[in-house]
Amino acid sequence: MRAEFRTQIDLGYVFVANLNARFAGYVVFYPEGDHLHLENVAVLPTHTGKGVGSALIRFVELCASSQGYSAVELYTNEAMTENLRMYPRLGYAEIRRAEQDGFERVFFRKDDL
């Protein structure tokens, strides 16, 4: 997987999380139609389980709401079973499954932010 971080940073789509004044993770999201698309959320292995990922996702939801969007959409790989359990716990509903770019993906959406 290859991301165009320079372009995404220039467009203002990348946000960084710090924990105790140190880099802990990042999130990438952008407008897409009637919602914000959460493209990527990543947390350093040393910071997993500390709420960083959940805080980043909440940040995206707050940005969506403040920008007038009523939903956030995202997808995850079907093989990422932990994500398949986590996103529904955060209020996301599965909306479809499809093969995309050679990956079996599961698409989620959270409305009414």
C-alpha positions as CSV (number, residue, x, y, z in Angstrom):
1,M,0.0,0.0,0.0
2,R,1.4,3.4,-1.0
3,A,0.0,6.7,0.2
4,E,0.6,10.1,-1.3
5,F,1.3,11.8,2.1
6,R,2.9,14.9,0.7
7,T,-0.2,15.7,-1.3
8,Q,-2.5,14.7,1.5
9,I,-0.6,16.9,3.9
10,D,-0.6,19.9,1.5
11,L,-4.4,19.5,1.2
12,G,-4.9,19.4,5.0
13,Y,-6.1,15.8,5.1
14,V,-3.5,14.5,7.6
15,F,-3.7,15.1,11.3
16,V,-1.2,13.8,14.0
17,A,-1.9,12.6,17.5
18,N,0.6,13.3,20.3
19,L,0.7,11.6,23.6
20,N,2.9,13.1,26.3
21,A,4.3,15.5,23.7
22,R,5.4,12.6,21.5
23,F,4.1,11.3,18.2
24,A,1.5,8.6,18.8
25,G,-0.4,8.2,15.5
26,Y,-2.1,9.9,12.6
27,V,-5.4,10.0,10.7
28,V,-6.1,10.8,7.1
29,F,-9.6,11.9,6.0
30,Y,-11.2,14.1,3.4
31,P,-14.6,15.2,2.0
32,E,-16.3,12.7,-0.4
33,G,-19.8,13.4,-1.5
34,D,-22.2,13.8,1.4
35,H,-19.7,12.6,4.1
36,L,-16.1,12.6,5.2
37,H,-14.1,9.6,4.2
38,L,-11.8,8.2,6.9
39,E,-9.0,6.8,4.7
40,N,-6.4,5.7,7.4
41,V,-6.0,5.7,11.1
42,A,-2.7,4.4,12.5
43,V,-1.2,4.2,16.0
44,L,2.3,3.3,17.0
45,P,2.4,-0.2,18.5
46,T,3.8,1.3,21.7
47,H,0.7,3.4,22.0
48,T,-2.1,0.9,21.2
49,G,-4.7,0.3,23.9
50,K,-4.3,3.9,25.2
51,G,-7.3,5.4,23.4
52,V,-5.3,7.1,20.7
53,G,-7.1,5.4,17.8
54,S,-10.5,6.1,19.3
55,A,-9.6,9.7,19.9
56,L,-8.5,10.1,16.3
57,I,-11.8,8.6,15.0
58,R,-13.8,10.9,17.3
59,F,-11.8,13.8,15.9
60,V,-12.9,12.9,12.4
61,E,-16.5,12.7,13.5
62,L,-16.2,16.1,15.2
63,C,-14.7,17.6,12.1
64,A,-17.5,16.1,10.0
65,S,-20.1,17.5,12.2
66,S,-18.5,21.0,12.4
67,Q,-18.2,21.0,8.6
68,G,-21.8,20.2,8.0
69,Y,-21.5,16.6,7.2
70,S,-23.8,14.1,8.8
71,A,-21.8,11.0,8.2
72,V,-18.3,9.4,8.2
73,E,-17.5,6.5,5.9
74,L,-14.5,4.1,6.0
75,Y,-13.5,0.7,4.8
76,T,-11.2,-2.0,6.2
77,N,-9.8,-5.2,4.9
78,E,-12.0,-8.2,5.4
79,A,-9.1,-10.0,7.0
80,M,-8.8,-7.3,9.8
81,T,-11.2,-9.1,12.1
82,E,-10.4,-6.8,15.1
83,N,-11.5,-3.8,13.0
84,L,-14.7,-5.7,12.0
85,R,-15.6,-5.9,15.7
86,M,-14.4,-2.4,16.7
87,Y,-16.2,-0.2,14.2
88,P,-19.7,-1.4,15.1
89,R,-18.8,-0.8,18.8
90,L,-18.0,2.8,17.8
91,G,-21.4,3.2,16.1
92,Y,-20.5,2.3,12.5
93,A,-22.8,0.2,10.5
94,E,-21.6,-2.2,7.7
95,I,-23.0,-0.9,4.4
96,R,-21.4,-3.3,1.9
97,R,-18.6,-5.7,1.0
98,A,-16.7,-5.6,-2.2
99,E,-13.4,-6.4,-3.9
100,Q,-11.5,-3.2,-4.6
101,D,-7.9,-2.8,-5.8
102,G,-7.3,-6.5,-5.2
103,F,-8.6,-6.4,-1.6
104,E,-11.7,-7.8,0.0
105,R,-13.1,-4.7,1.7
106,V,-15.8,-4.1,4.2
107,F,-17.4,-0.6,4.1
108,F,-18.9,1.1,7.1
109,R,-20.8,4.3,7.7
110,K,-21.8,6.3,10.8
111,D,-24.7,8.7,10.4
112,D,-26.1,11.4,12.6
113,L,-22.9,12.6,14.2
